[in-house]
Amino acid sequence: MIAILLPRWDDRLADALVFQKYKDFRVYVPADTPQAEDYQGRLNIITGGLNAVTEPLTCIWEPGAAPDQDFLRRVARSAERHQDYDVFHVNVLDQKPFPRKTGWKRLFRILVEEEVAEPLSSFVFRTARLKEKAVFVGDGDLDPVPTLLACARKRPVRNVWRQTLIWTAPEVTGDPASQEQRVLQRMDLLRWTENFYGADDYPLSPGDRMDLFANCLARLFPSYSEEALKPMMNSFQVSQGPLRKMRAAHALSSAIKARVKQLQ
């Protein structure tokens, strides 16, 4: 069986579930979801979140995803054939496809270095692994990238053959406040990766990690001056020895120069 988590109700996703060829699934929704009453009788709906799930596989569908009627059938078949994988991925239409197997270092490169906006809805998890490794944000929702990196650390991600997912990316707001929020979230992610991997297993060298963080901070320029960004840069704990602050200052200065050229 498969558990389908709908953190936010969407009639289009509910309709997609009604017409799935694979029927061995249950739908989990938040307690305050009155819209679900209209689908009782057509879907097996349960009030609850991840902790309530008992099915061996879990999908998390969010607004913007448009799974076709073969989605669950092909996912279930792939999971049955490949018992030694914890995470499965469905390629997103019109995006660069994942390889057949994606190890944790390559997954890090895709999600963190390249910042590919891969929807959580395109991944399917072994429930036991997801419950063990899930990372949550303050409001109780899964934090997508850390959760994916944590769940895929032990075994590669397996791509589901011949299945794609239509996904409409959420509109990105260009105002300064939204930009700042995205940068701060990105910084939180980079700090999380530092703690998760540690100095010995991190996929990047300390210098490359510092450049990654500096390039992230430089997006706040010119709303923030270089002087205002320096304390934020120095807060990034990368083990570089006694020259760390000097290297951090150089990395930030180089990133801001590149940002200036970008804005010209």
SVG drawing of the C-alpha trace seen along z (x, -y; Angstrom):
<svg xmlns="http://www.w3.org/2000/svg" viewBox="-19 -49 65 56">
<polyline fill="none" stroke="black" stroke-width="0.4" points="0.0,0.0 1.0,-3.6 0.2,-6.6 -0.5,-9.9 0.1,-12.9 -1.7,-16.1 -0.3,-18.8 -2.5,-21.4 -5.7,-20.3 -6.1,-20.8 -9.1,-19.6 -7.0,-18.9 -4.8,-16.5 -7.8,-14.8 -9.3,-14.3 -6.0,-12.8 -6.2,-10.3 -9.7,-9.3 -8.6,-8.3 -5.4,-6.5 -5.2,-3.0 -3.5,-1.7 -6.1,-1.7 -4.2,-0.3 -3.6,-3.7 -4.9,-5.9 -5.0,-9.7 -3.8,-11.6 -5.0,-15.2 -4.7,-17.8 -7.5,-17.9 -8.9,-21.3 -9.7,-20.0 -13.5,-20.3 -13.1,-19.9 -12.2,-16.3 -15.8,-15.5 -16.8,-15.9 -14.5,-13.0 -15.6,-10.5 -16.7,-7.4 -14.4,-8.0 -11.2,-8.1 -10.0,-6.4 -9.3,-9.6 -7.7,-9.6 -7.0,-12.6 -3.4,-12.7 0.2,-13.3 3.4,-11.3 3.2,-9.8 -0.1,-8.2 1.1,-6.5 1.3,-2.7 1.8,-2.0 5.3,-1.0 5.5,-3.8 4.8,-7.5 4.1,-10.1 3.8,-13.8 1.7,-15.6 1.6,-19.4 -0.3,-22.0 1.5,-22.4 1.9,-18.7 -0.2,-17.0 0.3,-13.2 -1.2,-11.2 -3.3,-8.0 -0.3,-5.7 1.8,-7.5 1.1,-5.3 1.0,-2.1 4.5,-2.6 5.8,-3.8 4.5,-0.7 5.9,1.6 9.3,0.0 9.4,0.2 8.4,3.8 11.1,4.7 13.8,2.7 13.5,3.5 17.0,2.3 16.2,-1.4 14.7,-3.9 13.8,-6.8 12.3,-6.8 12.2,-9.7 9.9,-10.5 11.3,-12.8 9.6,-16.2 8.4,-17.1 10.6,-19.6 13.3,-19.4 16.6,-17.6 15.9,-14.0 17.6,-12.2 20.0,-9.3 18.8,-5.7 20.6,-5.8 21.6,-9.0 24.0,-8.7 24.1,-11.1 27.0,-13.2 25.3,-13.7 22.0,-14.5 23.8,-17.1 25.2,-18.6 21.8,-18.8 19.8,-20.1 22.4,-22.3 25.2,-23.4 23.0,-23.7 19.8,-24.6 17.5,-22.6 14.0,-23.3 12.9,-19.6 9.4,-19.3 9.0,-17.0 6.0,-15.5 8.4,-13.9 9.9,-11.7 8.5,-8.6 9.9,-7.3 10.0,-4.0 8.0,-5.1 10.3,-3.7 13.3,-5.6 11.2,-8.8 10.0,-8.6 13.6,-8.0 15.2,-10.8 12.6,-13.5 13.6,-17.1 10.8,-19.5 10.5,-23.2 8.8,-25.3 5.2,-24.8 5.5,-21.0 6.0,-20.7 8.8,-18.6 11.9,-20.6 12.3,-19.2 16.1,-19.3 17.4,-18.2 14.8,-15.4 15.9,-14.2 19.6,-14.4 19.1,-12.6 16.9,-9.8 19.2,-9.2 22.5,-9.1 22.5,-5.4 21.4,-4.2 21.0,-5.9 17.8,-7.4 16.2,-5.1 14.5,-6.7 11.0,-5.3 11.2,-4.1 8.8,-5.6 7.0,-7.9 7.0,-11.7 5.3,-14.3 3.8,-17.5 4.7,-20.3 4.0,-24.0 6.7,-25.8 5.3,-28.3 5.6,-31.9 8.7,-33.6 8.1,-37.0 10.8,-39.5 10.3,-42.1 13.3,-42.7 11.6,-41.2 10.9,-37.9 14.5,-37.8 15.9,-38.3 13.7,-35.5 14.9,-33.1 18.5,-34.0 18.1,-33.4 16.4,-30.1 19.3,-29.2 21.8,-30.1 19.9,-27.9 20.1,-25.0 23.9,-25.5 24.4,-25.5 22.3,-22.4 24.5,-20.6 27.6,-21.6 26.2,-19.9 24.8,-16.9 27.9,-16.0 30.7,-17.3 34.1,-18.3 35.3,-14.8 32.3,-13.7 31.2,-17.0 31.1,-16.7 32.9,-20.1 36.2,-21.4 36.2,-24.1 37.1,-26.7 34.3,-25.7 31.8,-25.7 32.9,-29.2 32.4,-30.3 29.0,-28.7 27.9,-30.6 29.5,-33.9 27.6,-33.7 24.4,-33.1 25.0,-36.2 26.0,-38.4 22.4,-38.1 21.5,-40.5 23.8,-43.2 23.1,-46.1 20.2,-46.1 22.9,-45.1 26.3,-46.7 29.5,-44.6 30.2,-45.8 26.7,-44.6 27.3,-41.2 30.7,-40.6 29.3,-39.5 26.9,-37.2 29.8,-35.7 31.9,-35.3 29.1,-33.4 29.5,-30.5 31.5,-27.9 33.9,-26.2 37.0,-24.7 39.7,-26.7 42.2,-27.3 43.6,-30.7 43.1,-32.2 39.4,-31.5 38.2,-35.1 40.6,-36.4 39.5,-33.8 35.9,-34.5 36.4,-38.2 38.1,-37.4 35.3,-35.0 32.6,-37.6 34.4,-40.4 34.8,-38.2 31.1,-37.2 30.0,-40.9 32.2,-41.9 30.5,-39.1 27.1,-40.4 27.9,-43.9 28.8,-42.7 25.5,-40.7 23.5,-43.8 25.2,-46.0"/>
</svg>
